Amino acid sequence: MPAESYGAISLLPALFAIVLTLVSRQVLLSLFTGIWIGATILVGWNPIGGMAHSLQLVINSLITPFNSKLLLFTFLSGAMLGMIFLSGGMKALAERIIARIKTRRQAEVGTSILGMLIFVDSYASTMITGSVMRPITDQFDISREKLAYLLDSTTSPVVSIAVVSTWVGFEVGLIRDQFSSLGIDQSAFVVFLQSIPYRFYSLLAIALVFILVGMGWNFGPMKRAEKRAKEEGKVLGDDADPLIETREEDIVTPDHVDSRWWYFAAPIVALVAVTGFGLLYSGGWPSTAPVEALKDAATADAILWGVFSACALLLAILVGHARIELEAVSDSMFEGFKMVMFPVAVLTLAWTIGGVSETLGVGPFVVSIAEGIITAPLLPAIVFVAAAIVSFSIGTSWGTMGIMFPVAVPLAFQLGAPLPGAIGAILTGSLFGDHCSPISDTTVLSSMFAGADHVDHVNTQIPYAVLCGAVATLLFLATGYGFSGPILLLPVGVLALFVTAYYLSERRDADVPNVFGSSSD
């Protein structure tokens, strides 16, 4: 049966899994139930056949090359964390940083800036920033929910608009493909740059981080989480189930080791450097220009080479400089593997249900509805909302971009709408849905490296994401109807965020109920 024929039913598996996850807090069971519902639909509404097909779909998700490489990246990240804990390097670096950080606000600002500085890759940025700043934010009684939000809001939004990152090649490639098929004689990279001011959600998400951190404001479930952490010293709620257990005390540094801060810094530098070089090299550099090389870069390979190099260097440091026995190093790596087992399971099921939703035709269904009401002035706002719904349902920014580009760009061209605005709406809308969906890999990784309860992270982040998304929609409407250009509208959007955040943060806790229930209460 063709994907287009499933209609509104295509939304059922993802929506069921998302709501069940938020209500029951049983992530794995909820995700698999959603997969089973989707598989049952695909095999003709046979629940027994659906169960068998569900298992096959999970296997198919595991053997997808990109997914399998990302899972290996996650396992190696766990091994790396285990060895870092054994070396004591993270603790040594944290002690040096804490000596310079005097307040909670400085710790939050430091987390945000570090997340933005590592703009090469969102996965690497989340891992590095979370690993470095978690013990520091714990020291200042900053909730794990707040840390996960800072990671999620200063990694992907920045990487998605960075001129040099693992995203730029994919995005420019999509633009170029559409221009080629439509006969548009423009530089894809130039239009990519022109679309950046239209990335309203991405830019507003970053702005909101610094508004909240700078002013010390919180609202919604996050307000209660931060109150709990500040007043009770509990960075996690009483009923929280962290996505990854990252306690350094589980891996003891040998007494004879004089821990150095560079035991942690050196492998991190290696990870970033090798990842950056891998992106260029896998794309054909130096015989190909850097921009062209990034377009054809093998992203999964590059981050895998980076984390493997970091592990190799760390192993050499532990054995060669710290003089730690190989048995102890091996044990720490195994402990690291155990730390990431649950996130790996979540990632696998999240990918699977996203694939089920794609097979059922979520993208074509949402687009078909949007096409019926699109006019040139409405196009940017409608494309943004459609991309947001699709990405929330399938949990992937890149998958959503692949669905939306072949429809939205030709439509914008036919209607005479500005292409940078339409492209910006696709790219930032894809990020919005992915940013707050519990089945998104970036959301899972943010929970993982913050050591946060995944449901609590989603629950506390959604109000912030929705606020930015609502303001972004209004800005797209304003640009569509020619009220002003994006550069002039952005300050208006930031002001709207500031005023709304102030109003919401001043409301009493009782006025902002936690709809889904949270261990933050």
N, C-alpha and C positions, 0 to 999 in steps of 0.2 A: 504494500500500500504506500503511495507516495506521501512524503512528509507533509505536503500542503493540505491533505485531506483530513488531518486529525483536528484542526481548528483549535478551539479553546481547550480541548482536552490535553493538548500538548503542554499546557501550563501546570497540569495537575501534579505530576510527580515531584517537580522541584518545589512548588508551593507547599505541598503536603510535607515534604521533608524539612523545609525551612521552618514552618509553623510548629511541627512536632518537635524539632530540635529545640526551639526557643521555649516551648511549653514544658516538655518532659526533661530537658537537659541531658538526654541520652543521645549523644551525637551519632555514634556508630549505628545504633539500632534505627534511628530516625532516617539516616541517609540510606541504609539498606532497604528500609521499607519503601522509600521513594523510588529506589531502583526497581524493586519488585513490582510496584504499581506500574511503572513505565514499561517494564519487560512484559507484564501481563497484557497490557494494551497492544504491544508489538506482536505478540503471538496469538492475537485474536481473542483476548479476554479469558484465556485459560490460566487460572492461578497456579496450577501445578507446573504447567509448561513455563509459566512466567518465572517460577523459582529456579528452574534449571537454566533458563535463559539469563537470569540475573547473574548467576555464577560465571557464565561465559562472558558476559559483558564486563565483569570485574577483571577477568583474565585478559580480555582484549585491551582494557585500559592499562593494565600492568605492562603489556608487551609493546605498547606504543613507544617508539624510540625516544621522543622528547620526555615522556613521562618517566620511563625507566631511568633515563639519565638524571632527571631531577630527583628521583627517589635515591639513586646512588649518591647524588650531591648531599641529600639530607642525611643519609647514613654516615658519609664521610664528615659532615659537619658535626654529627654526634661524636664520632671518634676524635675529632679535633678538639671539641669542648672537653671531652674526658681527659685528653692529654694536657690541655691548658689548665684544668683543675689540678691535675697531678703536679704540674710544674710550679703552681702557685703564682704564675705570671699575671693572671687576671687580678688576683688579690693585691699583688704588689702595685700594679698600675692603678687600681681603684684607690689605694691608699694615697698615692701621689696626687690623683685628681681630687679626692675628697679634701686633701689639705688646702686646695685652692678654691673649692666650692664651699660656700658658707651657708647657703640658704636653699630651700626647696625650689624656689623660682630659678636660681642659677642651675640647679640640677636639671630642671625641665628644659630650660633654654639650651643647656649643653647637649641634652639628648636630641632636641630638635635640630640644632645646627649640625651635629655629627651625622644625623640621618640625611640631611641635605647635601653634605659634603661628599658622601660616598654615592655619587650619582651614576656610576657606571652600570650598576645592575641592582634591581629592587630586591632580589633574593639575598645577594651579598650584603647590601646595605642593612636589611632587616637583621640578618645574622650578626653582623659586626656590631651595629649600634645596640642591639638588645643585649648581646654578651658583655659589652663594655659597660653599659650604663645600668644594667639591672642591679648589681650590688650597690651602686651609688644611689639610685633612686630608692632602694630598700633602706639605705642608711638614713635617708631624709623622710621616711614614711610616706612615700608617694605610692599610691595604689598601683597594683599590676595592671588594672584596667586602664589607668591613665598612661602608663608606659606603653601598653599595646596600642592605644590610640595615637600616641606620638610617633611610634614606629610606622604605623599604617598610613599616617597622614603626611609624613615627611620622606617617604621612600618612593612609592609608585607615582604619586603626583609630581615629584621632582624628576624622576627618571623618565617619565613619559614626555616631558617637555625639554629634556636635556638634549643638546646638539650632539653630544657624544655619549651614547649609552647602548644597552642591549635592545632598546625599543626602537631607536631611530631608524635603523635599517629596515625593520619590518614595516614601520609606518610609511616611510618614503617609498618602499616597494609597492605597497598597496595603492598609493597615490599614482605612482608611475604606471602601474598596470591599467588603471582606469583612464588615465590621460591617453595612453597608447590606443586603447580600444575605442575611445571617443574622438580620436584625432585632434586632441588639444595640444597645441604647440607651446607648452610652458614647462619650466623647470620644476620637477616634482619636489626637489629640495627647497627651492625658493618658496613654493606654495606651502610646504611644511612649516617654514619659518613664519610665513604670513598667517598661518593658522594659530600660532602660539597665543597671540592676544585674545583669540576666541576660546581658548581653553578655560572657560569661566569656572567650571567646577574645580579643576585641578588647582588653579591659582587661588580661588577662594578657600579651598581646603587648607592650603598652606597658610594663607592669611589668618584664618580662624585659629590655627594653632598658636600663632604668636599673639593674637588678641587675648585668647584665654590664658595663656601662660603669663603674658606681660601684665594683665590686669588681675590675675589670680581668680578668675571666674570659672565656675562649673555650673552645669544645669542638668536636669534629668537624672537618670540613674547614676551618672558619673559624679554628681554632686554628693550623693550619699556614699558612694565608694570612697571618695576623697575625704569625706568627713570621718568615715570609719578608720581610714588609714592614719589620718592626722591625730584624731582624738584617742583612738584605742591602740594605735601602733600596729594594726593588722593590714598588711599590704594585700592580703587575700581574705575573702569572706569566709565565714565559718564553714559553709557547705561547699566551698569552691573546690573544683577538681582541675588543677593546672594541667594544661595540655602537655607540658613536659616538666619533669622534676629536674631542677637545675641547681641543686644545693651542692656547693663546693665541699661541704663537710662529708659528703658521701664518698669522696675520693681524697684520701689523706696524702699530703705532700710529705715525703720522707724527711726525717729530722736533719739529715746531713745537707739538704739542699738549701742553698742561699738563693731564694727566689729573686729573680730580676724582672723588672717591668718589661724588658724587651723580649722575654720569653713569650709574652703575648703579642707584643707589637710586631715582632719580626715576621711571624707567620701571617698576620693580618696584612702587612704590606705585601708579602709574597702573593697572597690571594688576590688582592686588588691589581697588582702589577701583571701577574700572569693572566688574569681574566681579561684585562685591557688589551694585552698583547695577543691573547688568543682570539679575541673578537676581530682584530685587524688581520692577523695572519690567516685565520680560517676564511676570511673574505677575499684573500688574494693580495694583500699588502705584503711587500712594498711595490710589487709590479702594478698594483691598482691603487688609485687615489683613496685616501682614508674614508671619504664619504661613500664611495662606491663599495669599498671593502666592508663597511658597516652594514650596508644593504644586504650583502650576501653572507654575512657572518653566521657561524654556527653557534648560536647563543648557548644552547645546552652543553655543547662540547667545551666552550670557553669557561663557563663557570665550573664545570667538572675538572678541567685542567687546573683551574685556580685553587680549588679546595684540596685537590690531590697534592699539589705542590706545597701548599701550606702544611698539610699533614706530614709530608716527607721532611720538610725543614724542621718541623716541631719534633719529629722523631729523632732527627740528628742532634738537635739541641738537648733533648732529654738524656739521650744515651752518651753523647760526646761531651757536652759541657756540664750538665747537671749530674752526670754519673749515676743515673737511675737504672736499675736492672731492667732488662727486657721483659721479664715476667710482670713486673709492676706496670710497665708501659702497656703491655698487652691487656692486662686486667682493666686499666683505665679506658682503653679503647672499647672493650666489651661493655663497660658501664655506660659509655657514651652511646653505643648502639641501643642499649636498653632504654635510654632516655628518649630516643626518637621513634620507638616502635609505635606508640599510639598516634603521634602526628602522621607517620607514614600510612597507617590504616585510614586515618581521616582523609588525607590527601587522595588516596586511591579511590575511596568511595565518592569523594567530591568530584573527582574527574569523571567517574563512571556515570553519576547522575547527570552531570553536565552533558556528557555524550548522549545519554538517553534523551534528554530534552532537545538536543540538536536533531537527533534522528526523528523525533516526533514532529519537528518543524516549528519550534517556538519562534525562531527568527522570521521565517516567511509569514507566519500567522500575525505577529505583531506588525510587521512591515505592511502587510495587506490592509490592516485596519488603518495604519497611519497614512497610506497612500490615498485613501478615500477622502481625507480631509485636508490634504496638503495644498497650500498655495505658496507662492514665492515668499511673501512676508512671514508666513507661519513655518516655513520649512526648517529653519535652524532649531526652533524650540521643539517642534514635533520630532525631528531626527534625534535630538538630545534625549527626549523622554523615551522614545522607542529603543534607543541604544541602552538606556539605563534599565529598562524592563528586561530586555534580552540578556544583558550581562548579569543582572541579579538572578535570573532564572537558570543560566547555564554556568555561572561562576567563573567566567574567563573573559578578560578584556580582549585578548588577541582573537579569540573565537568570535566575539561579537563584532570586532572590526572586520573580520573576514566575511561575516554575514551582511553587514550594513553597507560596506563600500560599493559592491556591485549594484545596489539598489539606489542608495541616496545620492551618490555622485552623478550618475546619469540623469536622475530626476532633477537635481539642482541645475545641471547643464541645460536641460530642456526648458526649465522654468525661467532661466536667466538669473537665478539667485547667485550671490557671490560664492565662489567655490571655497575660499579660505574659511568662511563662516560655516558652510556645510561640513567641511572636513573637520574643523575644530569641534563641531557639535558631535560628530561620530566619535572622535578620539576621546573627548572628555566625558561623553555620555557612557562610553564603554568602561571607563575608569570608575564612574560613580556607582554603577550597579555592582561591579566587581569589588569595589571598596567596602561595601557594607553587607555583602552576601555571605552568609555563614558557610556556603559551599565554595567560596573562592579560595584559591591556593594562597594568595597574598594575605588574606585575612587569617587563614590557618597558621601561616608562618609567623605572622605578627603575634598571635596568641602563644605560639610555640616558644619564640625567643624572648618574649616578655615573661614567660613562666606564668601566664594568666589562664584562668578558666575561659574556654573558648566562647561559651554562651554569654558569659559576663562581658567579654570584649565586644561581641556583636551588639548586645543589649545597650551598652554604654556608648557605643560609637554611632549607632543608627540615628539618634536625634541630631548629632553634629553633621552627619552626612546629609540628612534630609534638609536641614537648614541651608547648607551650601547648595544643595541641588535645587531647592525652591528659588533661591536668589539667582542662581545661574539660569533657570528657566525664564525668569523675568527679564534678565539681561539679554537673552537670546531673542525674546519677543521684541525688546526695545531696538535691537540692531536690525531685526527683520523688517520692522516698520520704519526704519530710517531715523529714529530719534537721535542717534549719535553713533560714533564709532566705538569699537571695543576698548580702545585705550582710555577714552574719556569716561566710559561707563564703568570700568573696573573700580575706580575710587568710589563711585556711587554704591557699587555692590559691597565693597569693604565697609563703607559707612553703615549700610543696612545690616551687615553681619554684626558690627559693633553695637548698634542700638538694640538689635534683637537679643544678642547674647547678654547684654546688660539687663534687659527686662527679664529674661528667663532666669538668669542667675540670682536675681533679687527675689524671686518667688520662693515661698516657703516649700520645704520638702514635700509637705502633704499635697501641694498643688501640682506636683509632677510625678504621678504614679508610674510605677514600673510595670508596664503592660504585661510583659511576659514572665515576670517573676525573676528574681536574681538573688544570688548569694550575697550581693552587696547590701541587702536590707538588714 
